[in-house]
Amino acid sequence: MSETKYMAISARIPKDMHDEMLRVAEVLNMSSIQIISASIDSFLNLVKDQENEPDDLKVARFAYNLKNKKEQ
């Protein structure tokens, strides 16, 4: 069995995007690293297969919308 290799990346993003990411991460009980990793994975999957939205994205959207409805 091959061992998974990891690479570190660094990126500069606008502050408002960062703040929104933190709000989403809090709602989903995820770390910012988990959000970034899931985002890259989802983006790559969407680029390769436009018809099938990843389940983790559907679950995250549902949880985020549920939290927003409770706050209104």
PDB file with one MODEL, atoms N, CA, C and O in Angstrom:
MODEL        1
ATOM      1  N   MET A   1       0.852  -1.167   0.000  1.00  0.00           N
ATOM      2  CA  MET A   1       0.000   0.000   0.000  1.00  0.00           C
ATOM      3  C   MET A   1       0.904   1.237   0.000  1.00  0.00           C
ATOM      4  O   MET A   1       1.852   1.318   0.781  1.00  0.00           O
ATOM      5  N   SER A   2       0.604   2.202  -0.883  1.00  0.00           N
ATOM      6  CA  SER A   2       1.442   3.394  -0.948  1.00  0.00           C
ATOM      7  C   SER A   2       1.018   4.409   0.113  1.00  0.00           C
ATOM      8  O   SER A   2      -0.155   4.517   0.468  1.00  0.00           O
ATOM      9  N   GLU A   3       1.986   5.130   0.593  1.00  0.00           N
ATOM     10  CA  GLU A   3       1.751   6.137   1.619  1.00  0.00           C
ATOM     11  C   GLU A   3       1.311   7.441   0.951  1.00  0.00           C
ATOM     12  O   GLU A   3       1.878   7.844  -0.064  1.00  0.00           O
ATOM     13  N   THR A   4       0.302   8.096   1.520  1.00  0.00           N
ATOM     14  CA  THR A   4      -0.138   9.381   0.998  1.00  0.00           C
ATOM     15  C   THR A   4       0.901  10.442   1.301  1.00  0.00           C
ATOM     16  O   THR A   4       1.370  10.565   2.432  1.00  0.00           O
ATOM     17  N   LYS A   5       1.252  11.197   0.294  1.00  0.00           N
ATOM     18  CA  LYS A   5       2.202  12.287   0.482  1.00  0.00           C
ATOM     19  C   LYS A   5       1.427  13.603   0.494  1.00  0.00           C
ATOM     20  O   LYS A   5       0.464  13.767  -0.254  1.00  0.00           O
ATOM     21  N   TYR A   6       1.839  14.515   1.325  1.00  0.00           N
ATOM     22  CA  TYR A   6       1.163  15.799   1.462  1.00  0.00           C
ATOM     23  C   TYR A   6       2.094  16.932   1.067  1.00  0.00           C
ATOM     24  O   TYR A   6       3.311  16.834   1.224  1.00  0.00           O
ATOM     25  N   MET A   7       1.517  17.997   0.556  1.00  0.00           N
ATOM     26  CA  MET A   7       2.256  19.193   0.181  1.00  0.00           C
ATOM     27  C   MET A   7       1.643  20.380   0.930  1.00  0.00           C
ATOM     28  O   MET A   7       0.425  20.462   1.082  1.00  0.00           O
ATOM     29  N   ALA A   8       2.473  21.274   1.384  1.00  0.00           N
ATOM     30  CA  ALA A   8       2.002  22.502   2.022  1.00  0.00           C
ATOM     31  C   ALA A   8       1.824  23.572   0.953  1.00  0.00           C
ATOM     32  O   ALA A   8       2.628  23.681   0.027  1.00  0.00           O
ATOM     33  N   ILE A   9       0.769  24.355   1.091  1.00  0.00           N
ATOM     34  CA  ILE A   9       0.554  25.464   0.168  1.00  0.00           C
ATOM     35  C   ILE A   9       0.309  26.731   0.980  1.00  0.00           C
ATOM     36  O   ILE A   9      -0.035  26.679   2.161  1.00  0.00           O
ATOM     37  N   SER A  10       0.490  27.837   0.332  1.00  0.00           N
ATOM     38  CA  SER A  10       0.250  29.127   0.960  1.00  0.00           C
ATOM     39  C   SER A  10      -0.491  29.998  -0.036  1.00  0.00           C
ATOM     40  O   SER A  10      -0.197  29.969  -1.231  1.00  0.00           O
ATOM     41  N   ALA A  11      -1.447  30.767   0.445  1.00  0.00           N
ATOM     42  CA  ALA A  11      -2.202  31.640  -0.451  1.00  0.00           C
ATOM     43  C   ALA A  11      -2.639  32.896   0.295  1.00  0.00           C
ATOM     44  O   ALA A  11      -2.906  32.863   1.496  1.00  0.00           O
ATOM     45  N   ARG A  12      -2.704  33.977  -0.426  1.00  0.00           N
ATOM     46  CA  ARG A  12      -3.245  35.220   0.122  1.00  0.00           C
ATOM     47  C   ARG A  12      -4.655  35.363  -0.430  1.00  0.00           C
ATOM     48  O   ARG A  12      -4.879  35.273  -1.637  1.00  0.00           O
ATOM     49  N   ILE A  13      -5.612  35.589   0.485  1.00  0.00           N
ATOM     50  CA  ILE A  13      -6.999  35.780   0.068  1.00  0.00           C
ATOM     51  C   ILE A  13      -7.523  37.073   0.684  1.00  0.00           C
ATOM     52  O   ILE A  13      -6.997  37.531   1.699  1.00  0.00           O
ATOM     53  N   PRO A  14      -8.551  37.667   0.081  1.00  0.00           N
ATOM     54  CA  PRO A  14      -9.116  38.892   0.646  1.00  0.00           C
ATOM     55  C   PRO A  14      -9.660  38.641   2.058  1.00  0.00           C
ATOM     56  O   PRO A  14     -10.144  37.552   2.370  1.00  0.00           O
ATOM     57  N   LYS A  15      -9.568  39.670   2.897  1.00  0.00           N
ATOM     58  CA  LYS A  15      -9.999  39.541   4.286  1.00  0.00           C
ATOM     59  C   LYS A  15     -11.470  39.156   4.388  1.00  0.00           C
ATOM     60  O   LYS A  15     -11.831  38.335   5.232  1.00  0.00           O
ATOM     61  N   ASP A  16     -12.332  39.735   3.541  1.00  0.00           N
ATOM     62  CA  ASP A  16     -13.753  39.397   3.618  1.00  0.00           C
ATOM     63  C   ASP A  16     -13.998  37.923   3.288  1.00  0.00           C
ATOM     64  O   ASP A  16     -14.890  37.304   3.867  1.00  0.00           O
ATOM     65  N   MET A  17     -13.221  37.359   2.369  1.00  0.00           N
ATOM     66  CA  MET A  17     -13.331  35.931   2.056  1.00  0.00           C
ATOM     67  C   MET A  17     -12.872  35.092   3.252  1.00  0.00           C
ATOM     68  O   MET A  17     -13.493  34.084   3.587  1.00  0.00           O
ATOM     69  N   HIS A  18     -11.794  35.515   3.883  1.00  0.00           N
ATOM     70  CA  HIS A  18     -11.288  34.823   5.074  1.00  0.00           C
ATOM     71  C   HIS A  18     -12.322  34.852   6.197  1.00  0.00           C
ATOM     72  O   HIS A  18     -12.577  33.831   6.835  1.00  0.00           O
ATOM     73  N   ASP A  19     -12.912  36.013   6.436  1.00  0.00           N
ATOM     74  CA  ASP A  19     -13.915  36.149   7.500  1.00  0.00           C
ATOM     75  C   ASP A  19     -15.127  35.269   7.238  1.00  0.00           C
ATOM     76  O   ASP A  19     -15.661  34.644   8.155  1.00  0.00           O
ATOM     77  N   GLU A  20     -15.562  35.221   5.974  1.00  0.00           N
ATOM     78  CA  GLU A  20     -16.696  34.360   5.612  1.00  0.00           C
ATOM     79  C   GLU A  20     -16.340  32.890   5.782  1.00  0.00           C
ATOM     80  O   GLU A  20     -17.168  32.096   6.228  1.00  0.00           O
ATOM     81  N   MET A  21     -15.113  32.523   5.428  1.00  0.00           N
ATOM     82  CA  MET A  21     -14.658  31.144   5.602  1.00  0.00           C
ATOM     83  C   MET A  21     -14.710  30.761   7.079  1.00  0.00           C
ATOM     84  O   MET A  21     -15.137  29.658   7.419  1.00  0.00           O
ATOM     85  N   LEU A  22     -14.278  31.667   7.956  1.00  0.00           N
ATOM     86  CA  LEU A  22     -14.307  31.377   9.394  1.00  0.00           C
ATOM     87  C   LEU A  22     -15.737  31.203   9.899  1.00  0.00           C
ATOM     88  O   LEU A  22     -15.996  30.344  10.742  1.00  0.00           O
ATOM     89  N   ARG A  23     -16.677  32.023   9.383  1.00  0.00           N
ATOM     90  CA  ARG A  23     -18.088  31.874   9.781  1.00  0.00           C
ATOM     91  C   ARG A  23     -18.626  30.513   9.340  1.00  0.00           C
ATOM     92  O   ARG A  23     -19.312  29.831  10.101  1.00  0.00           O
ATOM     93  N   VAL A  24     -18.309  30.127   8.108  1.00  0.00           N
ATOM     94  CA  VAL A  24     -18.759  28.826   7.598  1.00  0.00           C
ATOM     95  C   VAL A  24     -18.100  27.701   8.397  1.00  0.00           C
ATOM     96  O   VAL A  24     -18.763  26.730   8.761  1.00  0.00           O
ATOM     97  N   ALA A  25     -16.815  27.826   8.668  1.00  0.00           N
ATOM     98  CA  ALA A  25     -16.098  26.799   9.427  1.00  0.00           C
ATOM     99  C   ALA A  25     -16.720  26.620  10.813  1.00  0.00           C
ATOM    100  O   ALA A  25     -16.849  25.496  11.299  1.00  0.00           O
ATOM    101  N   GLU A  26     -17.103  27.724  11.443  1.00  0.00           N
ATOM    102  CA  GLU A  26     -17.726  27.638  12.771  1.00  0.00           C
ATOM    103  C   GLU A  26     -19.068  26.922  12.702  1.00  0.00           C
ATOM    104  O   GLU A  26     -19.364  26.068  13.538  1.00  0.00           O
ATOM    105  N   VAL A  27     -19.879  27.268  11.707  1.00  0.00           N
ATOM    106  CA  VAL A  27     -21.189  26.625  11.549  1.00  0.00           C
ATOM    107  C   VAL A  27     -21.028  25.127  11.331  1.00  0.00           C
ATOM    108  O   VAL A  27     -21.793  24.329  11.874  1.00  0.00           O
ATOM    109  N   LEU A  28     -20.027  24.746  10.530  1.00  0.00           N
ATOM    110  CA  LEU A  28     -19.830  23.337  10.183  1.00  0.00           C
ATOM    111  C   LEU A  28     -18.926  22.608  11.164  1.00  0.00           C
ATOM    112  O   LEU A  28     -18.671  21.414  11.005  1.00  0.00           O
ATOM    113  N   ASN A  29     -18.439  23.317  12.177  1.00  0.00           N
ATOM    114  CA  ASN A  29     -17.539  22.738  13.173  1.00  0.00           C
ATOM    115  C   ASN A  29     -16.304  22.124  12.499  1.00  0.00           C
ATOM    116  O   ASN A  29     -15.920  20.986  12.769  1.00  0.00           O
ATOM    117  N   MET A  30     -15.701  22.922  11.616  1.00  0.00           N
ATOM    118  CA  MET A  30     -14.519  22.490  10.879  1.00  0.00           C
ATOM    119  C   MET A  30     -13.400  23.513  11.102  1.00  0.00           C
ATOM    120  O   MET A  30     -13.663  24.666  11.442  1.00  0.00           O
ATOM    121  N   SER A  31     -12.178  23.087  10.912  1.00  0.00           N
ATOM    122  CA  SER A  31     -11.056  24.022  10.960  1.00  0.00           C
ATOM    123  C   SER A  31     -10.919  24.695   9.597  1.00  0.00           C
ATOM    124  O   SER A  31     -11.459  24.213   8.602  1.00  0.00           O
ATOM    125  N   SER A  32     -10.199  25.805   9.559  1.00  0.00           N
ATOM    126  CA  SER A  32      -9.984  26.471   8.272  1.00  0.00           C
ATOM    127  C   SER A  32      -9.201  25.557   7.321  1.00  0.00           C
ATOM    128  O   SER A  32      -9.424  25.576   6.110  1.00  0.00           O
ATOM    129  N   ILE A  33      -8.290  24.763   7.871  1.00  0.00           N
ATOM    130  CA  ILE A  33      -7.536  23.819   7.034  1.00  0.00           C
ATOM    131  C   ILE A  33      -8.482  22.793   6.403  1.00  0.00           C
ATOM    132  O   ILE A  33      -8.334  22.454   5.230  1.00  0.00           O
ATOM    133  N   GLN A  34      -9.444  22.304   7.172  1.00  0.00           N
ATOM    134  CA  GLN A  34     -10.411  21.347   6.630  1.00  0.00           C
ATOM    135  C   GLN A  34     -11.256  21.988   5.529  1.00  0.00           C
ATOM    136  O   GLN A  34     -11.535  21.359   4.509  1.00  0.00           O
ATOM    137  N   ILE A  35     -11.662  23.249   5.741  1.00  0.00           N
ATOM    138  CA  ILE A  35     -12.449  23.967   4.731  1.00  0.00           C
ATOM    139  C   ILE A  35     -11.629  24.115   3.444  1.00  0.00           C
ATOM    140  O   ILE A  35     -12.130  23.848   2.352  1.00  0.00           O
ATOM    141  N   ILE A  36     -10.376  24.538   3.577  1.00  0.00           N
ATOM    142  CA  ILE A  36      -9.529  24.747   2.396  1.00  0.00           C
ATOM    143  C   ILE A  36      -9.303  23.437   1.654  1.00  0.00           C
ATOM    144  O   ILE A  36      -9.411  23.394   0.429  1.00  0.00           O
ATOM    145  N   SER A  37      -8.994  22.376   2.377  1.00  0.00           N
ATOM    146  CA  SER A  37      -8.757  21.077   1.752  1.00  0.00           C
ATOM    147  C   SER A  37     -10.021  20.574   1.050  1.00  0.00           C
ATOM    148  O   SER A  37      -9.958  20.096  -0.082  1.00  0.00           O
ATOM    149  N   ALA A  38     -11.167  20.684   1.728  1.00  0.00           N
ATOM    150  CA  ALA A  38     -12.437  20.253   1.130  1.00  0.00           C
ATOM    151  C   ALA A  38     -12.779  21.108  -0.086  1.00  0.00           C
ATOM    152  O   ALA A  38     -13.321  20.603  -1.069  1.00  0.00           O
ATOM    153  N   SER A  39     -12.465  22.400  -0.021  1.00  0.00           N
ATOM    154  CA  SER A  39     -12.756  23.294  -1.146  1.00  0.00           C
ATOM    155  C   SER A  39     -11.949  22.913  -2.378  1.00  0.00           C
ATOM    156  O   SER A  39     -12.481  22.867  -3.487  1.00  0.00           O
ATOM    157  N   ILE A  40     -10.677  22.643  -2.183  1.00  0.00           N
ATOM    158  CA  ILE A  40      -9.835  22.240  -3.310  1.00  0.00           C
ATOM    159  C   ILE A  40     -10.327  20.922  -3.890  1.00  0.00           C
ATOM    160  O   ILE A  40     -10.423  20.769  -5.108  1.00  0.00           O
ATOM    161  N   ASP A  41     -10.639  19.969  -3.013  1.00  0.00           N
ATOM    162  CA  ASP A  41     -11.133  18.663  -3.457  1.00  0.00           C
ATOM    163  C   ASP A  41     -12.444  18.822  -4.228  1.00  0.00           C
ATOM    164  O   ASP A  41     -12.611  18.230  -5.294  1.00  0.00           O
ATOM    165  N   SER A  42     -13.376  19.618  -3.695  1.00  0.00           N
ATOM    166  CA  SER A  42     -14.663  19.831  -4.368  1.00  0.00           C
ATOM    167  C   SER A  42     -14.475  20.522  -5.704  1.00  0.00           C
ATOM    168  O   SER A  42     -15.107  20.146  -6.691  1.00  0.00           O
ATOM    169  N   PHE A  43     -13.606  21.537  -5.747  1.00  0.00           N
ATOM    170  CA  PHE A  43     -13.351  22.242  -6.994  1.00  0.00           C
ATOM    171  C   PHE A  43     -12.819  21.288  -8.063  1.00  0.00           C
ATOM    172  O   PHE A  43     -13.287  21.298  -9.202  1.00  0.00           O
ATOM    173  N   LEU A  44     -11.850  20.475  -7.695  1.00  0.00           N
ATOM    174  CA  LEU A  44     -11.284  19.524  -8.652  1.00  0.00           C
ATOM    175  C   LEU A  44     -12.337  18.533  -9.136  1.00  0.00           C
ATOM    176  O   LEU A  44     -12.385  18.203 -10.321  1.00  0.00           O
ATOM    177  N   ASN A  45     -13.180  18.061  -8.221  1.00  0.00           N
ATOM    178  CA  ASN A  45     -14.249  17.136  -8.617  1.00  0.00           C
ATOM    179  C   ASN A  45     -15.256  17.810  -9.534  1.00  0.00           C
ATOM    180  O   ASN A  45     -15.724  17.197 -10.493  1.00  0.00           O
ATOM    181  N   LEU A  46     -15.600  19.071  -9.251  1.00  0.00           N
ATOM    182  CA  LEU A  46     -16.550  19.784 -10.101  1.00  0.00           C
ATOM    183  C   LEU A  46     -15.976  20.045 -11.487  1.00  0.00           C
ATOM    184  O   LEU A  46     -16.700  19.969 -12.480  1.00  0.00           O
ATOM    185  N   VAL A  47     -14.699  20.349 -11.563  1.00  0.00           N
ATOM    186  CA  VAL A  47     -14.066  20.583 -12.856  1.00  0.00           C
ATOM    187  C   VAL A  47     -14.095  19.308 -13.695  1.00  0.00           C
ATOM    188  O   VAL A  47     -14.336  19.352 -14.902  1.00  0.00           O
ATOM    189  N   LYS A  48     -13.848  18.179 -13.047  1.00  0.00           N
ATOM    190  CA  LYS A  48     -13.796  16.902 -13.769  1.00  0.00           C
ATOM    191  C   LYS A  48     -15.176  16.346 -14.097  1.00  0.00           C
ATOM    192  O   LYS A  48     -15.341  15.652 -15.101  1.00  0.00           O
ATOM    193  N   ASP A  49     -16.174  16.645 -13.257  1.00  0.00           N
ATOM    194  CA  ASP A  49     -17.514  16.067 -13.445  1.00  0.00           C
ATOM    195  C   ASP A  49     -18.558  17.109 -13.079  1.00  0.00           C
ATOM    196  O   ASP A  49     -18.937  17.236 -11.914  1.00  0.00           O
ATOM    197  N   GLN A  50     -19.018  17.848 -14.068  1.00  0.00           N
ATOM    198  CA  GLN A  50     -19.937  18.951 -13.820  1.00  0.00           C
ATOM    199  C   GLN A  50     -21.340  18.492 -13.418  1.00  0.00           C
ATOM    200  O   GLN A  50     -22.106  19.287 -12.873  1.00  0.00           O
ATOM    201  N   GLU A  51     -21.687  17.257 -13.667  1.00  0.00           N
ATOM    202  CA  GLU A  51     -23.047  16.802 -13.417  1.00  0.00           C
ATOM    203  C   GLU A  51     -23.272  16.314 -11.987  1.00  0.00           C
ATOM    204  O   GLU A  51     -24.390  16.409 -11.482  1.00  0.00           O
ATOM    205  N   ASN A  52     -22.255  15.804 -11.333  1.00  0.00           N
ATOM    206  CA  ASN A  52     -22.423  15.208 -10.014  1.00  0.00           C
ATOM    207  C   ASN A  52     -21.765  16.052  -8.936  1.00  0.00           C
ATOM    208  O   ASN A  52     -20.547  16.029  -8.763  1.00  0.00           O
ATOM    209  N   GLU A  53     -22.602  16.803  -8.208  1.00  0.00           N
ATOM    210  CA  GLU A  53     -22.101  17.629  -7.114  1.00  0.00           C
ATOM    211  C   GLU A  53     -21.667  16.724  -5.964  1.00  0.00           C
ATOM    212  O   GLU A  53     -22.396  15.798  -5.608  1.00  0.00           O
ATOM    213  N   PRO A  54     -20.499  16.971  -5.377  1.00  0.00           N
ATOM    214  CA  PRO A  54     -20.025  16.120  -4.280  1.00  0.00           C
ATOM    215  C   PRO A  54     -20.975  16.146  -3.080  1.00  0.00           C
ATOM    216  O   PRO A  54     -21.538  17.190  -2.750  1.00  0.00           O
ATOM    217  N   ASP A  55     -21.150  14.995  -2.433  1.00  0.00           N
ATOM    218  CA  ASP A  55     -22.045  14.901  -1.280  1.00  0.00           C
ATOM    219  C   ASP A  55     -21.612  15.806  -0.136  1.00  0.00           C
ATOM    220  O   ASP A  55     -22.461  16.382   0.545  1.00  0.00           O
ATOM    221  N   ASP A  56     -20.298  15.942   0.090  1.00  0.00           N
ATOM    222  CA  ASP A  56     -19.850  16.791   1.196  1.00  0.00           C
ATOM    223  C   ASP A  56     -20.251  18.246   0.977  1.00  0.00           C
ATOM    224  O   ASP A  56     -20.501  18.971   1.939  1.00  0.00           O
ATOM    225  N   LEU A  57     -20.313  18.675  -0.279  1.00  0.00           N
ATOM    226  CA  LEU A  57     -20.751  20.028  -0.582  1.00  0.00           C
ATOM    227  C   LEU A  57     -22.252  20.175  -0.313  1.00  0.00           C
ATOM    228  O   LEU A  57     -22.688  21.203   0.205  1.00  0.00           O
ATOM    229  N   LYS A  58     -23.032  19.167  -0.656  1.00  0.00           N
ATOM    230  CA  LYS A  58     -24.474  19.198  -0.388  1.00  0.00           C
ATOM    231  C   LYS A  58     -24.751  19.259   1.114  1.00  0.00           C
ATOM    232  O   LYS A  58     -25.606  20.024   1.560  1.00  0.00           O
ATOM    233  N   VAL A  59     -24.032  18.457   1.888  1.00  0.00           N
ATOM    234  CA  VAL A  59     -24.213  18.427   3.342  1.00  0.00           C
ATOM    235  C   VAL A  59     -23.818  19.767   3.950  1.00  0.00           C
ATOM    236  O   VAL A  59     -24.525  20.294   4.809  1.00  0.00           O
ATOM    237  N   ALA A  60     -22.696  20.318   3.510  1.00  0.00           N
ATOM    238  CA  ALA A  60     -22.236  21.605   4.030  1.00  0.00           C
ATOM    239  C   ALA A  60     -23.248  22.708   3.715  1.00  0.00           C
ATOM    240  O   ALA A  60     -23.544  23.538   4.574  1.00  0.00           O
ATOM    241  N   ARG A  61     -23.775  22.722   2.498  1.00  0.00           N
ATOM    242  CA  ARG A  61     -24.774  23.731   2.120  1.00  0.00           C
ATOM    243  C   ARG A  61     -26.029  23.589   2.972  1.00  0.00           C
ATOM    244  O   ARG A  61     -26.593  24.588   3.418  1.00  0.00           O
ATOM    245  N   PHE A  62     -26.467  22.358   3.201  1.00  0.00           N
ATOM    246  CA  PHE A  62     -27.651  22.130   4.020  1.00  0.00           C
ATOM    247  C   PHE A  62     -27.436  22.653   5.445  1.00  0.00           C
ATOM    248  O   PHE A  62     -28.295  23.352   5.983  1.00  0.00           O
ATOM    249  N   ALA A  63     -26.298  22.319   6.054  1.00  0.00           N
ATOM    250  CA  ALA A  63     -26.007  22.753   7.425  1.00  0.00           C
ATOM    251  C   ALA A  63     -25.899  24.272   7.508  1.00  0.00           C
ATOM    252  O   ALA A  63     -26.396  24.879   8.456  1.00  0.00           O
ATOM    253  N   TYR A  64     -25.258  24.880   6.530  1.00  0.00           N
ATOM    254  CA  TYR A  64     -25.093  26.333   6.515  1.00  0.00           C
ATOM    255  C   TYR A  64     -26.452  27.023   6.389  1.00  0.00           C
ATOM    256  O   TYR A  64     -26.733  27.978   7.112  1.00  0.00           O
ATOM    257  N   ASN A  65     -27.287  26.543   5.480  1.00  0.00           N
ATOM    258  CA  ASN A  65     -28.617  27.135   5.303  1.00  0.00           C
ATOM    259  C   ASN A  65     -29.495  26.925   6.527  1.00  0.00           C
ATOM    260  O   ASN A  65     -30.266  27.813   6.889  1.00  0.00           O
ATOM    261  N   LEU A  66     -29.395  25.786   7.158  1.00  0.00           N
ATOM    262  CA  LEU A  66     -30.151  25.504   8.368  1.00  0.00           C
ATOM    263  C   LEU A  66     -29.770  26.484   9.476  1.00  0.00           C
ATOM    264  O   LEU A  66     -30.642  27.036  10.147  1.00  0.00           O
ATOM    265  N   LYS A  67     -28.490  26.695   9.663  1.00  0.00           N
ATOM    266  CA  LYS A  67     -28.002  27.624  10.682  1.00  0.00           C
ATOM    267  C   LYS A  67     -28.487  29.044  10.394  1.00  0.00           C
ATOM    268  O   LYS A  67     -28.892  29.759  11.310  1.00  0.00           O
ATOM    269  N   ASN A  68     -28.448  29.448   9.143  1.00  0.00           N
ATOM    270  CA  ASN A  68     -28.900  30.800   8.772  1.00  0.00           C
ATOM    271  C   ASN A  68     -30.387  30.975   8.999  1.00  0.00           C
ATOM    272  O   ASN A  68     -30.812  32.059   9.399  1.00  0.00           O
ATOM    273  N   LYS A  69     -31.194  29.955   8.760  1.00  0.00           N
ATOM    274  CA  LYS A  69     -32.640  30.042   8.997  1.00  0.00           C
ATOM    275  C   LYS A  69     -32.930  30.207  10.481  1.00  0.00           C
ATOM    276  O   LYS A  69     -33.838  30.948  10.857  1.00  0.00           O
ATOM    277  N   LYS A  70     -32.166  29.524  11.327  1.00  0.00           N
ATOM    278  CA  LYS A  70     -32.369  29.627  12.775  1.00  0.00           C
ATOM    279  C   LYS A  70     -32.030  31.029  13.283  1.00  0.00           C
ATOM    280  O   LYS A  70     -32.648  31.509  14.234  1.00  0.00           O
ATOM    281  N   GLU A  71     -31.061  31.680  12.661  1.00  0.00           N
ATOM    282  CA  GLU A  71     -30.631  33.000  13.098  1.00  0.00           C
ATOM    283  C   GLU A  71     -31.562  34.106  12.638  1.00  0.00           C
ATOM    284  O   GLU A  71     -31.500  35.217  13.164  1.00  0.00           O
ATOM    285  N   GLN A  72     -32.425  33.829  11.668  1.00  0.00           N
ATOM    286  CA  GLN A  72     -33.332  34.866  11.144  1.00  0.00           C
ATOM    287  C   GLN A  72     -34.591  34.996  11.955  1.00  0.00           C
ATOM    288  O   GLN A  72     -35.447  35.822  11.639  1.00  0.00           O
TER     289      GLN A  72
ENDMDL
END
